[in-house]
Amino acid sequence: MRYRWFALVLTVLTLVLMPRVGKAQVTQPVQKKPAVSMSQNYPNPFNPEARIKFTVGDFPACSEAGKQYRVSLKVYNILMQVVALPQLEGSSGGVAGGQRLDGVTLPCGEYVGYWNGKYLNTSREVASGVYLWSIDVNGERVVRRSTVAK
């Protein structure tokens, strides 16, 4: 009886501790490039205006030609209050420059957002401090920090 228990325990330990001979192949999921990327604004710190480059889609490949992306670029203060809606600088991909980047549809490409350093819908310049640039493209969000120095 003692030998049976010993044999049973030895068999169980052998099965548990032995490495598996046939490992299943693990396939890595395909990494999808994000629909948006944004560089740091320039200049930083800035006074009174700044620009920020951003890409929409998988630029420069643009594998999904003709696809339109819903883009919103906003500037927030540290209290997360919207301070400004930057404008699209220049024209690119059939999109006119000068329009506010709030729910604009853009094709795949590289763009520049421009902010004149003023509060939304006013002519007052913002105070010195830290501000956050936030871009949202089809639900994907990227945030960068910038500083206004006077």
Summary of the structure (lengths in Angstrom):
residues: 150
radius of gyration: 26.7
end to end distance: 89.0
largest distance: 93.9
contacts: 381
relative contact order: 0.23
helix: 11%
strand: 41%
